[in-house]
Amino acid sequence: MIPLRFLPALLCALLVAGAAPAQDLSAVVVPPPEAPALTRAAQKVLDAVNLRVPQLDTAGLVAQLKAQPETVVVDVRTPAEVALSGHIETAFFFNIARGLLEFQIETAVPDKATPIVVYCGVSQRSPLAADTLAALGYTNVKNYRDGFLNWKRAGLPVRALDRAPDSFLYDLPQEVIPGVWSAIGATAPGTYENSGHNNNLSFIVTGAGVVVMNAGDNYLLAQSLHDEIRKRTDQPVKYVVLENGQGHAMLGSGYWQQQGAKIVAQRDTARYIEEQGYEALATMRARARDKAFRTDVAKPDIVYDDRLDLSMGGWKIEVLHLGNAHHHGDTMLWLPEKKLVISGDTAFHVRMLPIFEDTDTARWIEVWDAFEALGAEIVVPGHGGPTDMATVRKWTRDYLVYLRGKVAEVIANGGSLDDAYKVDQSPYLHLHTADELARVNAGRVFRAMEFE
């Protein structure tokens, strides 16, 4: 049974996945936003373009995204406009400002038969952009005539670049169950705008102190999370547990050590930080620029192997390493009395999981069996909001099994790496980041399975 507090998030996820209850969007009456006034000559040009360009209303765009999830949606507003208001939530998305469209679209979308929908705020720039794409040889282009502002007013899925503009956190912590909180990160790559908060930063408040899962991507992000913890409890942070050695999990460790907290990491994670930590720091500094202030690599204080008991304040808290799955030293927090697991990157939800060069997908599936045997009823995954085991199984384990099966067919038929890149991943292409990860994942699985 999923707690009622999860239902709004789950319904939104179902809508993104195309599984929400049918909705008669043609009956939604939304007053159009006021469009900037045009001269008579400009209006005449726009009217002529609108006659040439195929048009979609809101109901039509929802229907197309459900029937053709491979549709590329192009927002031709400026990046500043998108940063302020967000953009349409869809699997394949590009923000290419109208003035740069001719120069960038062929790199972003090389196949000119790809279905494309173009939009702007009030459908003044986007018809001209769609007409330009047709002139460049794109054969399946439509304009979303209602515009982004009406999409947002209709309450349809929008991805925000920053849900907590007054904090370095992408979003503020939500209470999962009494005493357990999680600040859900952006289901997107780390960016300057989201301050590297693209994973989940969770914490457990006990009567004897706080246990935090993940140090955060940088010093200022860790500090922002601590500010939110202090709003909810006077208890000190005693331990910060790292889900793995990736930058967004561990680079904020120095801040927490300054506050007197002990950093906990699995032995493989500690080794990875020692070997690769400064490379992760350099990557973060290049992206974060001024937001990298005071961030440096810090070594863990406590290194464990398979299990560590952090029980305190009447809470049974177990730190578990069930095996390397997604990354070196994958770690989770298990609350057996609450039937809740903070899984780290062993489990993904909403976004497509990334497969790295050293990710062992066969072992990940083996680890999953031990993970699921815990009997958790509530899962706070490494990415995506709190959910249940069936949901993370569908988007993590089942994806790994599916992709390995498709790649195995390619290998059995004597196929090449190029063939692996083309395997059908359509059941998963609605997931966030699928546009950048699906081909990469298939290629890495192919190269690994060649030698299994």
C-alpha positions as CSV (number, residue, x, y, z in Angstrom):
1,M,0.0,0.0,0.0
2,I,1.5,3.3,-1.1
3,P,0.9,6.2,1.4
4,L,-1.5,8.9,0.2
5,R,1.2,11.5,0.3
6,F,2.8,9.8,-2.7
7,L,-0.3,9.8,-5.0
8,P,0.1,13.3,-6.6
9,A,3.7,12.5,-7.6
10,L,2.8,9.1,-8.9
11,L,-0.1,10.4,-10.9
12,C,2.2,13.0,-12.5
13,A,4.7,10.3,-13.3
14,L,2.0,8.3,-15.0
15,L,0.9,11.2,-17.1
16,V,4.5,11.7,-18.3
17,A,4.7,8.0,-19.1
18,G,1.5,8.1,-21.1
19,A,-0.4,6.0,-18.6
20,A,-2.6,8.7,-16.9
21,P,-6.4,8.4,-17.1
22,A,-7.9,9.7,-20.3
23,Q,-8.5,13.4,-20.2
24,D,-10.6,15.5,-22.6
25,L,-8.2,18.4,-23.1
26,S,-10.3,19.8,-25.9
27,A,-12.8,20.9,-23.2
28,V,-10.1,22.7,-21.1
29,V,-10.9,26.4,-21.5
30,V,-7.9,28.5,-20.8
31,P,-7.9,32.2,-21.6
32,P,-5.0,32.9,-24.0
33,P,-2.1,35.0,-22.7
34,E,-1.7,38.4,-24.2
35,A,0.7,38.2,-27.1
36,P,2.9,41.1,-28.0
37,A,1.3,43.4,-30.5
38,L,2.5,42.9,-34.1
39,T,2.5,45.4,-37.0
40,R,0.1,44.8,-39.8
41,A,2.9,43.6,-42.1
42,A,4.3,41.3,-39.4
43,Q,0.8,39.8,-38.8
44,K,0.4,39.2,-42.5
45,V,3.6,37.3,-42.6
46,L,2.7,35.2,-39.5
47,D,-0.8,34.4,-40.9
48,A,0.7,33.2,-44.2
49,V,3.2,31.0,-42.3
50,N,0.5,29.5,-40.1
51,L,-1.4,28.4,-43.3
52,R,1.7,26.5,-44.5
53,V,2.8,24.9,-41.2
54,P,0.8,21.9,-39.7
55,Q,-0.6,22.9,-36.4
56,L,-1.3,21.1,-33.1
57,D,-3.5,22.3,-30.2
58,T,-2.9,21.1,-26.6
59,A,-4.9,17.9,-27.0
60,G,-3.1,17.1,-30.2
61,L,0.3,17.6,-28.7
62,V,-0.6,15.3,-25.7
63,A,-1.9,12.7,-28.1
64,Q,1.3,12.9,-30.3
65,L,3.6,12.6,-27.4
66,K,1.7,9.5,-26.2
67,A,1.5,7.9,-29.7
68,Q,5.0,8.9,-30.8
69,P,7.3,9.2,-27.7
70,E,10.2,9.7,-30.0
71,T,8.9,13.1,-31.0
72,V,11.5,15.8,-30.6
73,V,10.1,19.0,-28.9
74,V,12.0,22.2,-29.6
75,D,11.5,25.3,-27.4
76,V,12.7,28.3,-29.4
77,R,12.4,30.8,-26.5
78,T,15.6,32.2,-25.1
79,P,17.4,30.2,-22.4
80,A,16.6,33.0,-19.9
81,E,12.8,32.6,-20.6
82,V,13.2,28.8,-20.1
83,A,15.1,29.3,-16.9
84,L,12.4,31.5,-15.4
85,S,9.4,29.4,-16.3
86,G,10.5,25.8,-17.2
87,H,9.7,23.9,-20.3
88,I,7.3,21.2,-21.6
89,E,8.1,17.8,-19.9
90,T,9.0,15.3,-22.7
91,A,11.6,12.6,-23.4
92,F,13.3,14.4,-26.3
93,F,13.7,18.1,-25.8
94,F,16.0,20.9,-27.0
95,N,16.0,24.6,-26.2
96,I,17.4,26.3,-29.3
97,A,16.7,30.0,-29.4
98,R,14.9,31.1,-32.6
99,G,18.0,33.1,-33.8
100,L,20.2,30.0,-33.5
101,L,17.9,27.4,-35.0
102,E,19.4,27.3,-38.5
103,F,22.9,26.8,-37.0
104,Q,22.2,24.2,-34.4
105,I,19.2,22.0,-35.4
106,E,21.1,19.7,-37.8
107,T,23.5,18.8,-35.0
108,A,20.7,18.2,-32.5
109,V,18.4,16.3,-34.9
110,P,20.4,14.9,-37.8
111,D,17.6,12.7,-39.1
112,K,15.3,14.9,-41.1
113,A,12.4,12.4,-41.0
114,T,12.2,12.8,-37.2
115,P,8.9,14.0,-35.9
116,I,9.4,17.5,-34.5
117,V,7.1,19.9,-32.6
118,V,8.2,23.5,-32.2
119,Y,6.8,25.9,-29.6
120,C,7.4,29.2,-28.0
121,G,5.4,31.2,-25.4
122,V,2.5,32.4,-27.5
123,S,3.0,30.9,-30.9
124,Q,4.6,33.9,-32.7
125,R,8.2,32.7,-33.0
126,S,7.5,29.0,-33.3
127,P,5.5,29.1,-36.6
128,L,8.4,30.9,-38.2
129,A,10.8,28.3,-36.7
130,A,8.7,25.4,-38.0
131,D,8.6,27.0,-41.5
132,T,12.4,27.3,-41.3
133,L,12.8,23.7,-40.4
134,A,10.7,22.7,-43.4
135,A,12.9,24.8,-45.6
136,L,15.9,23.0,-44.2
137,G,14.4,19.7,-45.4
138,Y,12.7,18.4,-42.2
139,T,9.6,16.5,-43.4
140,N,7.6,16.0,-40.2
141,V,7.4,19.3,-38.4
142,K,4.4,20.8,-36.6
143,N,3.8,24.0,-34.6
144,Y,2.2,23.8,-31.1
145,R,-0.2,26.7,-31.7
146,D,-1.4,27.1,-28.1
147,G,2.1,27.9,-26.8
148,F,3.9,27.0,-23.6
149,L,2.0,29.5,-21.4
150,N,-1.3,27.7,-22.2
151,W,0.3,24.3,-21.6
152,K,1.4,25.4,-18.2
153,R,-2.0,26.9,-17.4
154,A,-3.6,23.6,-18.3
155,G,-1.6,22.0,-15.5
156,L,0.3,19.7,-17.9
157,P,3.8,18.4,-17.1
158,V,6.5,21.1,-16.9
159,R,10.1,20.6,-16.0
160,A,11.5,23.4,-13.9
161,L,15.2,24.2,-13.9
162,D,15.0,25.2,-10.3
163,R,12.1,24.5,-7.9
164,A,13.7,26.3,-5.0
165,P,15.1,29.5,-6.4
166,D,16.0,30.9,-2.9
167,S,18.2,27.8,-2.2
168,F,21.1,26.0,-3.8
169,L,18.8,23.0,-3.6
170,Y,16.9,22.1,-6.7
171,D,13.9,21.3,-4.5
172,L,13.3,21.6,-0.8
173,P,13.0,18.4,1.4
174,Q,9.7,16.5,1.6
175,E,8.8,14.3,4.5
176,V,8.5,10.7,3.3
177,I,7.4,9.3,6.6
178,P,7.6,11.0,10.0
179,G,11.3,11.6,10.7
180,V,12.6,10.8,7.2
181,W,13.0,13.6,4.7
182,S,14.4,13.8,1.1
183,A,15.3,16.7,-1.1
184,I,14.6,15.2,-4.5
185,G,17.1,16.3,-7.1
186,A,16.6,17.2,-10.7
187,T,16.2,14.2,-13.0
188,A,18.7,15.7,-15.4
189,P,22.5,16.2,-15.6
190,G,24.1,18.5,-13.0
191,T,24.0,22.1,-14.3
192,Y,24.9,25.5,-13.0
193,E,21.2,26.2,-12.6
194,N,20.5,23.2,-10.4
195,S,23.7,23.6,-8.5
196,G,24.6,20.0,-9.0
197,H,21.6,18.8,-7.1
198,N,20.6,16.1,-9.5
199,N,20.5,13.2,-7.0
200,N,18.4,12.7,-3.8
201,L,19.7,14.2,-0.6
202,S,18.0,12.5,2.3
203,F,18.1,12.6,6.1
204,I,16.8,10.7,9.1
205,V,16.0,12.8,12.3
206,T,16.3,10.8,15.5
207,G,16.2,11.8,19.1
208,A,20.0,11.4,19.3
209,G,21.1,13.0,16.1
210,V,20.7,13.1,12.3
211,V,21.9,10.7,9.6
212,V,22.3,12.2,6.2
213,M,22.4,10.2,2.9
214,N,24.8,11.9,0.5
215,A,27.1,14.9,1.1
216,G,26.0,16.8,-2.0
217,D,27.8,18.0,-5.1
218,N,29.6,21.0,-3.4
219,Y,30.1,22.9,-0.2
220,L,27.3,25.4,-0.7
221,L,24.8,22.8,-1.7
222,A,25.7,20.8,1.5
223,Q,25.3,24.0,3.5
224,S,21.8,24.6,2.0
225,L,20.7,21.1,2.9
226,H,22.0,21.7,6.5
227,D,20.0,24.9,6.6
228,E,16.8,22.9,5.8
229,I,17.7,20.3,8.4
230,R,18.1,23.0,11.1
231,K,14.6,24.2,10.3
232,R,13.2,20.8,11.2
233,T,15.3,19.8,14.2
234,D,17.9,21.0,16.7
235,Q,19.7,17.7,16.7
236,P,23.2,17.7,15.2
237,V,24.2,15.8,12.1
238,K,26.2,12.9,13.4
239,Y,26.8,10.9,10.2
240,V,26.8,11.5,6.4
241,V,26.7,8.3,4.4
242,L,27.9,8.3,0.8
243,E,25.8,6.3,-1.7
244,N,29.0,6.0,-3.9
245,G,32.0,7.9,-5.0
246,Q,30.4,10.1,-7.7
247,G,30.9,13.8,-7.3
248,H,27.3,14.7,-6.5
249,A,27.4,12.2,-3.6
250,M,30.7,13.1,-2.0
251,L,32.1,16.5,-2.9
252,G,30.2,18.3,-0.1
253,S,31.9,16.1,2.5
254,G,34.3,18.8,3.6
255,Y,31.4,21.0,4.7
256,W,29.9,18.3,6.9
257,Q,33.3,17.4,8.5
258,Q,33.6,21.1,9.5
259,Q,30.3,20.7,11.3
260,G,31.6,17.7,13.2
261,A,29.8,15.0,11.2
262,K,31.6,11.7,10.3
263,I,31.6,10.7,6.7
264,V,30.8,7.0,6.1
265,A,31.8,5.2,2.9
266,Q,32.1,1.6,1.7
267,R,35.7,0.5,1.1
268,D,35.4,0.5,-2.7
269,T,33.9,4.0,-2.6
270,A,36.7,5.3,-0.4
271,R,39.3,3.8,-2.8
272,Y,37.5,5.4,-5.8
273,I,37.5,8.8,-4.1
274,E,41.2,8.6,-3.4
275,E,41.9,7.7,-7.1
276,Q,39.3,9.7,-8.9
277,G,38.2,12.4,-6.5
278,Y,40.2,15.3,-7.9
279,E,39.1,14.5,-11.4
280,A,35.4,14.8,-10.2
281,L,36.3,18.0,-8.5
282,A,37.8,19.5,-11.7
283,T,34.7,18.5,-13.6
284,M,32.4,20.1,-11.0
285,R,34.4,23.3,-10.8
286,A,34.2,23.8,-14.6
287,R,30.4,23.4,-14.4
288,A,29.7,25.2,-11.1
289,R,32.1,28.1,-11.5
290,D,31.5,30.4,-8.5
291,K,29.2,27.8,-6.9
292,A,32.3,25.6,-6.3
293,F,33.3,28.0,-3.5
294,R,35.3,26.2,-0.7
295,T,34.7,22.7,-2.2
296,D,37.5,20.3,-2.0
297,V,38.0,16.5,-1.9
298,A,37.7,15.0,1.6
299,K,38.5,11.5,2.7
300,P,35.8,9.4,4.6
301,D,36.1,9.1,8.3
302,I,34.5,5.7,8.6
303,V,35.1,2.9,6.1
304,Y,33.0,-0.2,6.2
305,D,32.8,-3.4,4.1
306,D,29.3,-5.0,4.0
307,R,27.2,-3.7,6.9
308,L,27.4,-0.9,9.5
309,D,25.0,-0.3,12.4
310,L,24.2,3.4,12.9
311,S,21.2,2.9,15.2
312,M,20.5,5.8,17.5
313,G,17.7,7.6,19.2
314,G,15.4,4.7,19.1
315,W,15.8,4.2,15.3
316,K,17.2,1.0,13.8
317,I,19.5,2.2,11.0
318,E,21.6,-0.2,8.9
319,V,24.2,0.9,6.3
320,L,24.3,-1.9,3.7
321,H,26.5,-2.8,0.8
322,L,24.9,-5.6,-1.1
323,G,27.4,-5.5,-3.9
324,N,28.6,-3.2,-6.6
325,A,25.7,-2.5,-8.9
326,H,25.6,1.0,-10.5
327,H,28.9,2.2,-9.1
328,H,31.9,1.4,-6.8
329,G,30.7,0.6,-3.3
330,D,27.0,1.2,-3.8
331,T,25.5,1.9,-0.4
332,M,21.9,2.1,1.0
333,L,20.3,3.0,4.3
334,W,17.8,0.4,5.5
335,L,15.2,1.1,8.2
336,P,13.9,-2.4,8.9
337,E,11.3,-1.3,11.5
338,K,9.9,1.2,9.0
339,K,10.1,-1.0,5.9
340,L,11.8,1.9,4.2
341,V,15.1,1.9,2.2
342,I,17.1,4.9,1.0
343,S,18.5,2.9,-1.9
344,G,21.2,5.1,-3.4
345,D,21.8,4.4,-7.1
346,T,20.9,0.8,-6.8
347,A,17.4,2.0,-7.8
348,F,16.2,4.6,-10.3
349,H,12.8,6.1,-11.0
350,V,11.5,8.7,-13.5
351,R,14.9,9.1,-15.2
352,M,16.8,6.6,-17.3
353,L,19.7,5.0,-15.4
354,P,23.2,5.6,-16.8
355,I,25.5,2.7,-17.5
356,F,29.2,3.6,-17.0
357,E,32.2,1.9,-18.5
358,D,32.8,0.0,-15.3
359,T,29.1,-0.7,-14.5
360,D,28.5,-4.5,-14.4
361,T,24.9,-4.9,-15.5
362,A,24.9,-8.6,-14.9
363,R,26.0,-8.1,-11.3
364,W,23.5,-5.3,-10.8
365,I,20.7,-7.8,-11.6
366,E,22.2,-10.2,-9.0
367,V,22.4,-7.5,-6.4
368,W,18.8,-6.6,-7.1
369,D,17.6,-9.9,-5.9
370,A,19.3,-9.3,-2.5
371,F,18.0,-5.7,-2.5
372,E,14.4,-6.8,-3.1
373,A,14.7,-9.5,-0.5
374,L,14.9,-6.8,2.2
375,G,11.1,-6.5,1.9
376,A,11.0,-2.7,1.7
377,E,7.6,-1.2,1.2
378,I,8.8,2.4,0.6
379,V,11.8,3.2,-1.6
380,V,13.6,6.5,-1.8
381,P,15.7,5.8,-4.9
382,G,18.9,7.5,-6.0
383,H,17.0,9.5,-8.6
384,G,13.2,10.2,-8.7
385,G,10.7,10.6,-6.0
386,P,9.7,8.2,-3.2
387,T,7.8,5.2,-4.5
388,D,7.4,1.4,-4.0
389,M,9.5,-1.6,-4.9
390,A,7.4,-2.6,-7.9
391,T,8.0,0.9,-9.5
392,V,11.8,0.9,-9.1
393,R,11.9,-2.7,-10.3
394,K,10.1,-1.7,-13.5
395,W,12.5,1.2,-14.3
396,T,15.7,-0.3,-13.0
397,R,15.9,-4.1,-13.0
398,D,13.5,-4.7,-15.8
399,Y,15.3,-2.1,-18.0
400,L,18.6,-3.8,-17.4
401,V,17.1,-7.2,-18.2
402,Y,15.4,-5.8,-21.3
403,L,18.5,-4.0,-22.7
404,R,20.7,-7.0,-22.1
405,G,18.2,-9.2,-23.9
406,K,18.1,-6.9,-26.9
407,V,21.9,-6.7,-27.0
408,A,22.2,-10.5,-26.7
409,E,20.0,-10.8,-29.8
410,V,22.4,-8.5,-31.7
411,I,25.4,-10.5,-30.6
412,A,23.8,-13.8,-31.5
413,N,23.0,-12.5,-35.0
414,G,26.6,-11.4,-35.5
415,G,25.7,-7.7,-35.2
416,S,28.0,-4.8,-34.6
417,L,28.2,-2.0,-32.2
418,D,26.3,0.2,-34.7
419,D,23.5,-2.4,-34.6
420,A,23.5,-2.3,-30.8
421,Y,23.0,1.5,-30.9
422,K,19.8,0.9,-32.9
423,V,18.1,-1.6,-30.6
424,D,14.5,-0.8,-29.8
425,Q,14.3,1.0,-26.4
426,S,10.9,2.6,-27.0
427,P,9.3,1.3,-23.7
428,Y,11.8,3.4,-21.9
429,L,12.3,6.5,-24.1
430,H,9.8,8.6,-22.1
431,L,12.2,8.5,-19.1
432,H,14.1,11.7,-18.4
433,T,17.6,11.8,-19.9
434,A,16.8,8.9,-22.3
435,D,17.7,11.1,-25.2
436,E,21.3,11.3,-24.1
437,L,21.7,7.9,-22.4
438,A,19.8,5.3,-24.4
439,R,22.4,4.9,-27.2
440,V,25.3,5.1,-24.8
441,N,23.8,2.5,-22.5
442,A,23.3,0.1,-25.4
443,G,26.8,0.5,-26.6
444,R,28.4,-0.1,-23.2
445,V,26.2,-3.2,-22.6
446,F,27.3,-4.5,-26.0
447,R,31.0,-4.0,-25.3
448,A,30.7,-5.7,-22.0
449,M,28.6,-8.6,-23.2
450,E,31.0,-9.4,-26.0
451,F,33.3,-10.8,-23.4
452,E,30.9,-12.4,-20.9
